[in-house]
Amino acid sequence: MASAKGQTIRLAGLIDNTASITRHDPGFARVHMREMQEPPGVLTRGNLHRQAVTLAAQYFQQGWRDRSFW
């Protein structure tokens, strides 16, 4: 299992890529956001876990149809 620091780095990458993915590839964005909504069990120790899950929830609740969300 990756260290908490390693998991935080991976989650930071997922979060950072979100704006670009949702803006330029809406079809893949839904897949990407599902992965963030329920990150693999190995990413539960990172400091950004809650932020990734919250961002994904907001996307599905209000923004996936509205590209201006991002």
N, CA, C and O atoms as a Tripos MOL2 file, in Angstrom:
@<TRIPOS>MOLECULE
protein
  280   279    70     0     0
PROTEIN
NO_CHARGES

@<TRIPOS>ATOM
      1 N           0.8480   -1.1760    0.0000 N.3       1 MET1
      2 CA          0.0000    0.0000    0.0000 C.3       1 MET1
      3 C           0.8930    1.2390    0.0000 C.2       1 MET1
      4 O           1.9240    1.2760    0.6720 O.2       1 MET1
      5 N           0.4890    2.2290   -0.7490 N.am      2 ALA2
      6 CA          1.2430    3.4690   -0.8350 C.3       2 ALA2
      7 C           1.1310    4.2550    0.4700 C.2       2 ALA2
      8 O           0.1500    4.1400    1.2050 O.2       2 ALA2
      9 N           2.1460    5.0420    0.7310 N.am      3 SER3
     10 CA          2.1410    5.8790    1.9280 C.3       3 SER3
     11 C           1.0660    6.9570    1.8010 C.2       3 SER3
     12 O           0.5650    7.2210    0.7070 O.2       3 SER3
     13 N           0.7200    7.5730    2.9240 N.am      4 ALA4
     14 CA         -0.2590    8.6650    2.9010 C.3       4 ALA4
     15 C           0.2350    9.7930    2.0040 C.2       4 ALA4
     16 O          -0.5580   10.4120    1.2940 O.2       4 ALA4
     17 N           1.5350   10.0650    2.0280 N.am      5 LYS5
     18 CA          2.1040   11.1180    1.1790 C.3       5 LYS5
     19 C           1.9500   10.7580   -0.2980 C.2       5 LYS5
     20 O           1.5800   11.6090   -1.1060 O.2       5 LYS5
     21 N           2.2280    9.5220   -0.6490 N.am      6 GLY6
     22 CA          2.0740    9.0700   -2.0250 C.3       6 GLY6
     23 C           0.6260    9.1450   -2.4850 C.2       6 GLY6
     24 O           0.3470    9.5400   -3.6170 O.2       6 GLY6
     25 N          -0.2910    8.7670   -1.6060 N.am      7 GLN7
     26 CA         -1.7080    8.8300   -1.9410 C.3       7 GLN7
     27 C          -2.1610   10.2790   -2.1180 C.2       7 GLN7
     28 O          -2.9680   10.5790   -2.9980 O.2       7 GLN7
     29 N          -1.6400   11.1730   -1.2810 N.am      8 THR8
     30 CA         -1.9840   12.5890   -1.4050 C.3       8 THR8
     31 C          -1.5280   13.1280   -2.7470 C.2       8 THR8
     32 O          -2.2500   13.8980   -3.3800 O.2       8 THR8
     33 N          -0.3550   12.7400   -3.1840 N.am      9 ILE9
     34 CA          0.1570   13.1820   -4.4920 C.3       9 ILE9
     35 C          -0.7430   12.6750   -5.6100 C.2       9 ILE9
     36 O          -1.0550   13.4240   -6.5360 O.2       9 ILE9
     37 N          -1.1620   11.4260   -5.5410 N.am     10 ARG10
     38 CA         -2.0510   10.8530   -6.5660 C.3      10 ARG10
     39 C          -3.3980   11.5750   -6.5870 C.2      10 ARG10
     40 O          -3.9170   11.8910   -7.6570 O.2      10 ARG10
     41 N          -3.9570   11.8320   -5.4200 N.am     11 LEU11
     42 CA         -5.2260   12.5430   -5.3360 C.3      11 LEU11
     43 C          -5.0820   13.9730   -5.8440 C.2      11 LEU11
     44 O          -5.9890   14.4890   -6.4970 O.2      11 LEU11
     45 N          -3.9670   14.6140   -5.5560 N.am     12 ALA12
     46 CA         -3.7290   15.9760   -6.0570 C.3      12 ALA12
     47 C          -3.7270   15.9780   -7.5850 C.2      12 ALA12
     48 O          -4.2510   16.9040   -8.2050 O.2      12 ALA12
     49 N          -3.1490   14.9600   -8.1850 N.am     13 GLY13
     50 CA         -3.1520   14.8500   -9.6390 C.3      13 GLY13
     51 C          -4.5540   14.6880  -10.1950 C.2      13 GLY13
     52 O          -4.9060   15.3230  -11.1890 O.2      13 GLY13
     53 N          -5.3490   13.8500   -9.5680 N.am     14 LEU14
     54 CA         -6.7390   13.6630  -10.0010 C.3      14 LEU14
     55 C          -7.5120   14.9790   -9.9210 C.2      14 LEU14
     56 O          -8.2300   15.3460  -10.8510 O.2      14 LEU14
     57 N          -7.3580   15.6780   -8.8040 N.am     15 ILE15
     58 CA         -8.0720   16.9400   -8.6060 C.3      15 ILE15
     59 C          -7.5890   17.9850   -9.6150 C.2      15 ILE15
     60 O          -8.4000   18.6950  -10.2100 O.2      15 ILE15
     61 N          -6.2900   18.0780   -9.8060 N.am     16 ASP16
     62 CA         -5.7150   19.0710  -10.7170 C.3      16 ASP16
     63 C          -6.1720   18.8470  -12.1540 C.2      16 ASP16
     64 O          -6.4040   19.8120  -12.8830 O.2      16 ASP16
     65 N          -6.3030   17.6100  -12.5660 N.am     17 ASN17
     66 CA         -6.7160   17.2990  -13.9400 C.3      17 ASN17
     67 C          -8.2110   17.4940  -14.1850 C.2      17 ASN17
     68 O          -8.6500   17.5100  -15.3350 O.2      17 ASN17
     69 N          -8.9790   17.6400  -13.1430 N.am     18 THR18
     70 CA        -10.4290   17.7080  -13.2660 C.3      18 THR18
     71 C         -10.9060   18.8430  -14.1650 C.2      18 THR18
     72 O         -11.7360   18.6120  -15.0440 O.2      18 THR18
     73 N         -10.4110   20.0500  -13.9710 N.am     19 ALA19
     74 CA        -10.8790   21.1910  -14.7640 C.3      19 ALA19
     75 C         -10.6280   20.9690  -16.2460 C.2      19 ALA19
     76 O         -11.5070   21.2250  -17.0680 O.2      19 ALA19
     77 N          -9.4500   20.5020  -16.5900 N.am     20 SER20
     78 CA         -9.1090   20.2760  -17.9990 C.3      20 SER20
     79 C          -9.9670   19.1640  -18.6070 C.2      20 SER20
     80 O         -10.4680   19.3030  -19.7220 O.2      20 SER20
     81 N         -10.1300   18.0810  -17.8850 N.am     21 ILE21
     82 CA        -10.9090   16.9510  -18.4000 C.3      21 ILE21
     83 C         -12.3680   17.3410  -18.5940 C.2      21 ILE21
     84 O         -12.9610   17.0360  -19.6280 O.2      21 ILE21
     85 N         -12.9430   18.0080  -17.6150 N.am     22 THR22
     86 CA        -14.3580   18.3720  -17.7340 C.3      22 THR22
     87 C         -14.5810   19.4090  -18.8250 C.2      22 THR22
     88 O         -15.6350   19.4290  -19.4600 O.2      22 THR22
     89 N         -13.6120   20.2510  -19.0400 N.am     23 ARG23
     90 CA        -13.7430   21.2910  -20.0590 C.3      23 ARG23
     91 C         -13.5680   20.7420  -21.4660 C.2      23 ARG23
     92 O         -14.2750   21.1550  -22.3860 O.2      23 ARG23
     93 N         -12.6300   19.8120  -21.6420 N.am     24 HIS24
     94 CA        -12.2490   19.3760  -22.9880 C.3      24 HIS24
     95 C         -12.7670   18.0010  -23.3950 C.2      24 HIS24
     96 O         -12.7500   17.6660  -24.5790 O.2      24 HIS24
     97 N         -13.2210   17.2110  -22.4470 N.am     25 ASP25
     98 CA        -13.7070   15.8660  -22.7890 C.3      25 ASP25
     99 C         -14.8540   15.4720  -21.8620 C.2      25 ASP25
    100 O         -14.6840   14.6440  -20.9670 O.2      25 ASP25
    101 N         -16.0240   16.0740  -22.0870 N.am     26 PRO26
    102 CA        -17.1610   15.8140  -21.1910 C.3      26 PRO26
    103 C         -17.5370   14.3370  -21.0770 C.2      26 PRO26
    104 O         -18.0060   13.9020  -20.0250 O.2      26 PRO26
    105 N         -17.3420   13.5690  -22.1320 N.am     27 GLY27
    106 CA        -17.6650   12.1470  -22.0780 C.3      27 GLY27
    107 C         -16.7920   11.3970  -21.0850 C.2      27 GLY27
    108 O         -17.2850   10.6140  -20.2720 O.2      27 GLY27
    109 N         -15.4940   11.6440  -21.1580 N.am     28 PHE28
    110 CA        -14.5710   11.0050  -20.2210 C.3      28 PHE28
    111 C         -14.7020   11.6040  -18.8250 C.2      28 PHE28
    112 O         -14.4010   10.9460  -17.8290 O.2      28 PHE28
    113 N         -15.1530   12.8540  -18.7570 N.am     29 ALA29
    114 CA        -15.2760   13.5160  -17.4560 C.3      29 ALA29
    115 C         -16.1520   12.7210  -16.5050 C.2      29 ALA29
    116 O         -15.8500   12.6220  -15.3160 O.2      29 ALA29
    117 N         -17.2360   12.1520  -17.0210 N.am     30 ARG30
    118 CA        -18.1170   11.3680  -16.1390 C.3      30 ARG30
    119 C         -17.3930   10.1550  -15.5670 C.2      30 ARG30
    120 O         -17.5900    9.7960  -14.4060 O.2      30 ARG30
    121 N         -16.5590    9.5300  -16.3850 N.am     31 VAL31
    122 CA        -15.7640    8.3810  -15.9080 C.3      31 VAL31
    123 C         -14.7610    8.8450  -14.8570 C.2      31 VAL31
    124 O         -14.6330    8.2380  -13.7940 O.2      31 VAL31
    125 N         -14.0580    9.9180  -15.1640 N.am     32 HIS32
    126 CA        -13.0450   10.4790  -14.2550 C.3      32 HIS32
    127 C         -13.6790   10.8480  -12.9090 C.2      32 HIS32
    128 O         -13.1250   10.5490  -11.8510 O.2      32 HIS32
    129 N         -14.8370   11.4950  -12.9600 N.am     33 MET33
    130 CA        -15.4770   11.9380  -11.7260 C.3      33 MET33
    131 C         -16.0340   10.7660  -10.9250 C.2      33 MET33
    132 O         -16.0830   10.8310   -9.6960 O.2      33 MET33
    133 N         -16.4520    9.7030  -11.5940 N.am     34 ARG34
    134 CA        -16.8850    8.5000  -10.8480 C.3      34 ARG34
    135 C         -15.6990    7.9250  -10.0760 C.2      34 ARG34
    136 O         -15.8440    7.4770   -8.9390 O.2      34 ARG34
    137 N         -14.5290    7.9430  -10.7060 N.am     35 GLU35
    138 CA        -13.3350    7.4380  -10.0310 C.3      35 GLU35
    139 C         -12.9970    8.3110   -8.8270 C.2      35 GLU35
    140 O         -12.5430    7.8060   -7.8000 O.2      35 GLU35
    141 N         -13.2140    9.6060   -8.9480 N.am     36 MET36
    142 CA        -12.9450   10.4950   -7.8110 C.3      36 MET36
    143 C         -14.0090   10.3700   -6.7370 C.2      36 MET36
    144 O         -13.7270   10.5320   -5.5500 O.2      36 MET36
    145 N         -15.2330   10.0820   -7.1570 N.am     37 GLN37
    146 CA        -16.3260    9.9460   -6.2020 C.3      37 GLN37
    147 C         -16.0950    8.7420   -5.2940 C.2      37 GLN37
    148 O         -16.4030    8.7740   -4.1030 O.2      37 GLN37
    149 N         -15.5570    7.7030   -5.8690 N.am     38 GLU38
    150 CA        -15.2540    6.5020   -5.0980 C.3      38 GLU38
    151 C         -13.8350    6.0720   -5.4290 C.2      38 GLU38
    152 O         -13.6310    5.0780   -6.1260 O.2      38 GLU38
    153 N         -12.8410    6.8240   -4.9250 N.am     39 PRO39
    154 CA        -11.4600    6.4600   -5.2310 C.3      39 PRO39
    155 C         -11.1790    5.0260   -4.8020 C.2      39 PRO39
    156 O         -11.7650    4.5370   -3.8370 O.2      39 PRO39
    157 N         -10.2880    4.3570   -5.5140 N.am     40 PRO40
    158 CA         -9.9440    2.9890   -5.1250 C.3      40 PRO40
    159 C          -9.5730    2.9210   -3.6440 C.2      40 PRO40
    160 O          -9.0420    3.8800   -3.0840 O.2      40 PRO40
    161 N          -9.8510    1.8070   -3.0330 N.am     41 GLY41
    162 CA         -9.5710    1.6240   -1.6180 C.3      41 GLY41
    163 C          -8.1520    1.9550   -1.2040 C.2      41 GLY41
    164 O          -7.8930    2.2340   -0.0330 O.2      41 GLY41
    165 N          -7.2340    1.9260   -2.1500 N.am     42 VAL42
    166 CA         -5.8480    2.2160   -1.8160 C.3      42 VAL42
    167 C          -5.5890    3.7110   -1.6780 C.2      42 VAL42
    168 O          -4.4930    4.1030   -1.2760 O.2      42 VAL42
    169 N          -6.5660    4.5560   -2.0010 N.am     43 LEU43
    170 CA         -6.3700    6.0050   -1.9030 C.3      43 LEU43
    171 C          -7.1280    6.6200   -0.7270 C.2      43 LEU43
    172 O          -7.5110    7.7880   -0.7850 O.2      43 LEU43
    173 N          -7.3410    5.8710    0.3060 N.am     44 THR44
    174 CA         -8.1230    6.3810    1.4340 C.3      44 THR44
    175 C          -7.2750    7.0830    2.4800 C.2      44 THR44
    176 O          -7.8270    7.7180    3.3790 O.2      44 THR44
    177 N          -5.9630    6.9940    2.3970 N.am     45 ARG45
    178 CA         -5.1120    7.5840    3.4250 C.3      45 ARG45
    179 C          -4.5980    8.9730    3.0420 C.2      45 ARG45
    180 O          -4.0010    9.6540    3.8760 O.2      45 ARG45
    181 N          -4.8110    9.3940    1.8290 N.am     46 GLY46
    182 CA         -4.3070   10.6900    1.3970 C.3      46 GLY46
    183 C          -5.0640   11.8440    2.0270 C.2      46 GLY46
    184 O          -6.2530   11.7310    2.3270 O.2      46 GLY46
    185 N          -4.3720   12.9500    2.2250 N.am     47 ASN47
    186 CA         -4.9760   14.1260    2.8420 C.3      47 ASN47
    187 C          -6.0690   14.7520    1.9940 C.2      47 ASN47
    188 O          -6.8960   15.4930    2.5240 O.2      47 ASN47
    189 N          -6.1010   14.4820    0.7120 N.am     48 LEU48
    190 CA         -7.0590   15.1080   -0.1880 C.3      48 LEU48
    191 C          -8.2480   14.2060   -0.5280 C.2      48 LEU48
    192 O          -9.0470   14.5430   -1.4010 O.2      48 LEU48
    193 N          -8.3700   13.0840    0.1420 N.am     49 HIS49
    194 CA         -9.4380   12.1300   -0.1520 C.3      49 HIS49
    195 C         -10.8100   12.7910   -0.0620 C.2      49 HIS49
    196 O         -11.6160   12.6800   -0.9850 O.2      49 HIS49
    197 N         -11.0720   13.4690    1.0350 N.am     50 ARG50
    198 CA        -12.3810   14.1040    1.2330 C.3      50 ARG50
    199 C         -12.6390   15.1730    0.1660 C.2      50 ARG50
    200 O         -13.7630   15.2980   -0.3200 O.2      50 ARG50
    201 N         -11.6100   15.9430   -0.2030 N.am     51 GLN51
    202 CA        -11.7750   16.9790   -1.2210 C.3      51 GLN51
    203 C         -12.1400   16.3720   -2.5750 C.2      51 GLN51
    204 O         -13.0000   16.9020   -3.2790 O.2      51 GLN51
    205 N         -11.5000   15.2760   -2.9410 N.am     52 ALA52
    206 CA        -11.7970   14.6080   -4.2110 C.3      52 ALA52
    207 C         -13.2350   14.1040   -4.2360 C.2      52 ALA52
    208 O         -13.9360   14.2790   -5.2320 O.2      52 ALA52
    209 N         -13.6720   13.4890   -3.1620 N.am     53 VAL53
    210 CA        -15.0240   12.9500   -3.0840 C.3      53 VAL53
    211 C         -16.0500   14.0920   -3.1260 C.2      53 VAL53
    212 O         -17.0780   13.9760   -3.7930 O.2      53 VAL53
    213 N         -15.7760   15.1750   -2.4260 N.am     54 THR54
    214 CA        -16.6840   16.3200   -2.4160 C.3      54 THR54
    215 C         -16.7840   16.9570   -3.7890 C.2      54 THR54
    216 O         -17.8830   17.2920   -4.2320 O.2      54 THR54
    217 N         -15.6640   17.1320   -4.4690 N.am     55 LEU55
    218 CA        -15.6550   17.7130   -5.8050 C.3      55 LEU55
    219 C         -16.4750   16.8590   -6.7680 C.2      55 LEU55
    220 O         -17.2390   17.3890   -7.5760 O.2      55 LEU55
    221 N         -16.3200   15.5680   -6.6850 N.am     56 ALA56
    222 CA        -17.0930   14.6660   -7.5440 C.3      56 ALA56
    223 C         -18.5810   14.7590   -7.2350 C.2      56 ALA56
    224 O         -19.4040   14.7730   -8.1510 O.2      56 ALA56
    225 N         -18.9290   14.8210   -5.9710 N.am     57 ALA57
    226 CA        -20.3470   14.9200   -5.5960 C.3      57 ALA57
    227 C         -20.9550   16.2080   -6.1440 C.2      57 ALA57
    228 O         -22.0770   16.1990   -6.6510 O.2      57 ALA57
    229 N         -20.2290   17.3020   -6.0460 N.am     58 GLN58
    230 CA        -20.7220   18.5750   -6.5870 C.3      58 GLN58
    231 C         -20.9160   18.4830   -8.0940 C.2      58 GLN58
    232 O         -21.8960   18.9950   -8.6360 O.2      58 GLN58
    233 N         -19.9840   17.8330   -8.7590 N.am     59 TYR59
    234 CA        -20.0670   17.6690  -10.2110 C.3      59 TYR59
    235 C         -21.3580   16.9540  -10.5970 C.2      59 TYR59
    236 O         -22.0760   17.4050  -11.4890 O.2      59 TYR59
    237 N         -21.6510   15.8520   -9.9350 N.am     60 PHE60
    238 CA        -22.8390   15.0820  -10.2740 C.3      60 PHE60
    239 C         -24.1290   15.7660   -9.8150 C.2      60 PHE60
    240 O         -25.1720   15.5820  -10.4410 O.2      60 PHE60
    241 N         -24.0790   16.5370   -8.7530 N.am     61 GLN61
    242 CA        -25.2770   17.2050   -8.2610 C.3      61 GLN61
    243 C         -25.6560   18.4140   -9.1070 C.2      61 GLN61
    244 O         -26.8400   18.6820   -9.3080 O.2      61 GLN61
    245 N         -24.6590   19.1490   -9.6040 N.am     62 GLN62
    246 CA        -25.0100   20.4010  -10.2430 C.3      62 GLN62
    247 C         -24.2780   20.7380  -11.5210 C.2      62 GLN62
    248 O         -24.7390   21.5870  -12.2830 O.2      62 GLN62
    249 N         -23.1580   20.1040  -11.7780 N.am     63 GLY63
    250 CA        -22.3670   20.6520  -12.8540 C.3      63 GLY63
    251 C         -22.1120   19.8450  -14.0900 C.2      63 GLY63
    252 O         -21.6090   20.4030  -15.0660 O.2      63 GLY63
    253 N         -22.4170   18.5900  -14.1220 N.am     64 TRP64
    254 CA        -21.9480   17.8080  -15.2600 C.3      64 TRP64
    255 C         -22.6350   18.2000  -16.5560 C.2      64 TRP64
    256 O         -22.0800   17.9730  -17.6310 O.2      64 TRP64
    257 N         -23.7940   18.7660  -16.4880 N.am     65 ARG65
    258 CA        -24.4750   19.2180  -17.7100 C.3      65 ARG65
    259 C         -24.0620   20.6430  -18.0710 C.2      65 ARG65
    260 O         -24.2010   21.0550  -19.2220 O.2      65 ARG65
    261 N         -23.5680   21.3800  -17.1160 N.am     66 ASP66
    262 CA        -23.2330   22.7860  -17.2980 C.3      66 ASP66
    263 C         -21.7160   22.9430  -17.3110 C.2      66 ASP66
    264 O         -21.0740   22.9130  -16.2610 O.2      66 ASP66
    265 N         -21.1530   23.1080  -18.4880 N.am     67 ARG67
    266 CA        -19.7000   23.1850  -18.6110 C.3      67 ARG67
    267 C         -19.1330   24.4230  -17.9250 C.2      67 ARG67
    268 O         -17.9320   24.4860  -17.6630 O.2      67 ARG67
    269 N         -19.9820   25.4120  -17.6300 N.am     68 SER68
    270 CA        -19.4860   26.5910  -16.9350 C.3      68 SER68
    271 C         -19.2150   26.3010  -15.4600 C.2      68 SER68
    272 O         -18.6370   27.1310  -14.7580 O.2      68 SER68
    273 N         -19.6340   25.1230  -14.9880 N.am     69 PHE69
    274 CA        -19.3700   24.7220  -13.6120 C.3      69 PHE69
    275 C         -17.8850   24.7980  -13.3060 C.2      69 PHE69
    276 O         -17.4760   25.1260  -12.1930 O.2      69 PHE69
    277 N         -17.0840   24.4860  -14.3230 N.am     70 TRP70
    278 CA        -15.6350   24.4640  -14.1270 C.3      70 TRP70
    279 C         -15.0370   25.7300  -14.6530 C.2      70 TRP70
    280 O         -13.8220   25.9140  -14.5840 O.2      70 TRP70
@<TRIPOS>BOND
     1     1     2 1
     2     2     3 1
     3     3     4 2
     4     3     5 am
     5     5     6 1
     6     6     7 1
     7     7     8 2
     8     7     9 am
     9     9    10 1
    10    10    11 1
    11    11    12 2
    12    11    13 am
    13    13    14 1
    14    14    15 1
    15    15    16 2
    16    15    17 am
    17    17    18 1
    18    18    19 1
    19    19    20 2
    20    19    21 am
    21    21    22 1
    22    22    23 1
    23    23    24 2
    24    23    25 am
    25    25    26 1
    26    26    27 1
    27    27    28 2
    28    27    29 am
    29    29    30 1
    30    30    31 1
    31    31    32 2
    32    31    33 am
    33    33    34 1
    34    34    35 1
    35    35    36 2
    36    35    37 am
    37    37    38 1
    38    38    39 1
    39    39    40 2
    40    39    41 am
    41    41    42 1
    42    42    43 1
    43    43    44 2
    44    43    45 am
    45    45    46 1
    46    46    47 1
    47    47    48 2
    48    47    49 am
    49    49    50 1
    50    50    51 1
    51    51    52 2
    52    51    53 am
    53    53    54 1
    54    54    55 1
    55    55    56 2
    56    55    57 am
    57    57    58 1
    58    58    59 1
    59    59    60 2
    60    59    61 am
    61    61    62 1
    62    62    63 1
    63    63    64 2
    64    63    65 am
    65    65    66 1
    66    66    67 1
    67    67    68 2
    68    67    69 am
    69    69    70 1
    70    70    71 1
    71    71    72 2
    72    71    73 am
    73    73    74 1
    74    74    75 1
    75    75    76 2
    76    75    77 am
    77    77    78 1
    78    78    79 1
    79    79    80 2
    80    79    81 am
    81    81    82 1
    82    82    83 1
    83    83    84 2
    84    83    85 am
    85    85    86 1
    86    86    87 1
    87    87    88 2
    88    87    89 am
    89    89    90 1
    90    90    91 1
    91    91    92 2
    92    91    93 am
    93    93    94 1
    94    94    95 1
    95    95    96 2
    96    95    97 am
    97    97    98 1
    98    98    99 1
    99    99   100 2
   100    99   101 am
   101   101   102 1
   102   102   103 1
   103   103   104 2
   104   103   105 am
   105   105   106 1
   106   106   107 1
   107   107   108 2
   108   107   109 am
   109   109   110 1
   110   110   111 1
   111   111   112 2
   112   111   113 am
   113   113   114 1
   114   114   115 1
   115   115   116 2
   116   115   117 am
   117   117   118 1
   118   118   119 1
   119   119   120 2
   120   119   121 am
   121   121   122 1
   122   122   123 1
   123   123   124 2
   124   123   125 am
   125   125   126 1
   126   126   127 1
   127   127   128 2
   128   127   129 am
   129   129   130 1
   130   130   131 1
   131   131   132 2
   132   131   133 am
   133   133   134 1
   134   134   135 1
   135   135   136 2
   136   135   137 am
   137   137   138 1
   138   138   139 1
   139   139   140 2
   140   139   141 am
   141   141   142 1
   142   142   143 1
   143   143   144 2
   144   143   145 am
   145   145   146 1
   146   146   147 1
   147   147   148 2
   148   147   149 am
   149   149   150 1
   150   150   151 1
   151   151   152 2
   152   151   153 am
   153   153   154 1
   154   154   155 1
   155   155   156 2
   156   155   157 am
   157   157   158 1
   158   158   159 1
   159   159   160 2
   160   159   161 am
   161   161   162 1
   162   162   163 1
   163   163   164 2
   164   163   165 am
   165   165   166 1
   166   166   167 1
   167   167   168 2
   168   167   169 am
   169   169   170 1
   170   170   171 1
   171   171   172 2
   172   171   173 am
   173   173   174 1
   174   174   175 1
   175   175   176 2
   176   175   177 am
   177   177   178 1
   178   178   179 1
   179   179   180 2
   180   179   181 am
   181   181   182 1
   182   182   183 1
   183   183   184 2
   184   183   185 am
   185   185   186 1
   186   186   187 1
   187   187   188 2
   188   187   189 am
   189   189   190 1
   190   190   191 1
   191   191   192 2
   192   191   193 am
   193   193   194 1
   194   194   195 1
   195   195   196 2
   196   195   197 am
   197   197   198 1
   198   198   199 1
   199   199   200 2
   200   199   201 am
   201   201   202 1
   202   202   203 1
   203   203   204 2
   204   203   205 am
   205   205   206 1
   206   206   207 1
   207   207   208 2
   208   207   209 am
   209   209   210 1
   210   210   211 1
   211   211   212 2
   212   211   213 am
   213   213   214 1
   214   214   215 1
   215   215   216 2
   216   215   217 am
   217   217   218 1
   218   218   219 1
   219   219   220 2
   220   219   221 am
   221   221   222 1
   222   222   223 1
   223   223   224 2
   224   223   225 am
   225   225   226 1
   226   226   227 1
   227   227   228 2
   228   227   229 am
   229   229   230 1
   230   230   231 1
   231   231   232 2
   232   231   233 am
   233   233   234 1
   234   234   235 1
   235   235   236 2
   236   235   237 am
   237   237   238 1
   238   238   239 1
   239   239   240 2
   240   239   241 am
   241   241   242 1
   242   242   243 1
   243   243   244 2
   244   243   245 am
   245   245   246 1
   246   246   247 1
   247   247   248 2
   248   247   249 am
   249   249   250 1
   250   250   251 1
   251   251   252 2
   252   251   253 am
   253   253   254 1
   254   254   255 1
   255   255   256 2
   256   255   257 am
   257   257   258 1
   258   258   259 1
   259   259   260 2
   260   259   261 am
   261   261   262 1
   262   262   263 1
   263   263   264 2
   264   263   265 am
   265   265   266 1
   266   266   267 1
   267   267   268 2
   268   267   269 am
   269   269   270 1
   270   270   271 1
   271   271   272 2
   272   271   273 am
   273   273   274 1
   274   274   275 1
   275   275   276 2
   276   275   277 am
   277   277   278 1
   278   278   279 1
   279   279   280 2
@<TRIPOS>SUBSTRUCTURE
     1 MET1         2 RESIDUE 1 A MET
     2 ALA2         6 RESIDUE 1 A ALA
     3 SER3        10 RESIDUE 1 A SER
     4 ALA4        14 RESIDUE 1 A ALA
     5 LYS5        18 RESIDUE 1 A LYS
     6 GLY6        22 RESIDUE 1 A GLY
     7 GLN7        26 RESIDUE 1 A GLN
     8 THR8        30 RESIDUE 1 A THR
     9 ILE9        34 RESIDUE 1 A ILE
    10 ARG10       38 RESIDUE 1 A ARG
    11 LEU11       42 RESIDUE 1 A LEU
    12 ALA12       46 RESIDUE 1 A ALA
    13 GLY13       50 RESIDUE 1 A GLY
    14 LEU14       54 RESIDUE 1 A LEU
    15 ILE15       58 RESIDUE 1 A ILE
    16 ASP16       62 RESIDUE 1 A ASP
    17 ASN17       66 RESIDUE 1 A ASN
    18 THR18       70 RESIDUE 1 A THR
    19 ALA19       74 RESIDUE 1 A ALA
    20 SER20       78 RESIDUE 1 A SER
    21 ILE21       82 RESIDUE 1 A ILE
    22 THR22       86 RESIDUE 1 A THR
    23 ARG23       90 RESIDUE 1 A ARG
    24 HIS24       94 RESIDUE 1 A HIS
    25 ASP25       98 RESIDUE 1 A ASP
    26 PRO26      102 RESIDUE 1 A PRO
    27 GLY27      106 RESIDUE 1 A GLY
    28 PHE28      110 RESIDUE 1 A PHE
    29 ALA29      114 RESIDUE 1 A ALA
    30 ARG30      118 RESIDUE 1 A ARG
    31 VAL31      122 RESIDUE 1 A VAL
    32 HIS32      126 RESIDUE 1 A HIS
    33 MET33      130 RESIDUE 1 A MET
    34 ARG34      134 RESIDUE 1 A ARG
    35 GLU35      138 RESIDUE 1 A GLU
    36 MET36      142 RESIDUE 1 A MET
    37 GLN37      146 RESIDUE 1 A GLN
    38 GLU38      150 RESIDUE 1 A GLU
    39 PRO39      154 RESIDUE 1 A PRO
    40 PRO40      158 RESIDUE 1 A PRO
    41 GLY41      162 RESIDUE 1 A GLY
    42 VAL42      166 RESIDUE 1 A VAL
    43 LEU43      170 RESIDUE 1 A LEU
    44 THR44      174 RESIDUE 1 A THR
    45 ARG45      178 RESIDUE 1 A ARG
    46 GLY46      182 RESIDUE 1 A GLY
    47 ASN47      186 RESIDUE 1 A ASN
    48 LEU48      190 RESIDUE 1 A LEU
    49 HIS49      194 RESIDUE 1 A HIS
    50 ARG50      198 RESIDUE 1 A ARG
    51 GLN51      202 RESIDUE 1 A GLN
    52 ALA52      206 RESIDUE 1 A ALA
    53 VAL53      210 RESIDUE 1 A VAL
    54 THR54      214 RESIDUE 1 A THR
    55 LEU55      218 RESIDUE 1 A LEU
    56 ALA56      222 RESIDUE 1 A ALA
    57 ALA57      226 RESIDUE 1 A ALA
    58 GLN58      230 RESIDUE 1 A GLN
    59 TYR59      234 RESIDUE 1 A TYR
    60 PHE60      238 RESIDUE 1 A PHE
    61 GLN61      242 RESIDUE 1 A GLN
    62 GLN62      246 RESIDUE 1 A GLN
    63 GLY63      250 RESIDUE 1 A GLY
    64 TRP64      254 RESIDUE 1 A TRP
    65 ARG65      258 RESIDUE 1 A ARG
    66 ASP66      262 RESIDUE 1 A ASP
    67 ARG67      266 RESIDUE 1 A ARG
    68 SER68      270 RESIDUE 1 A SER
    69 PHE69      274 RESIDUE 1 A PHE
    70 TRP70      278 RESIDUE 1 A TRP
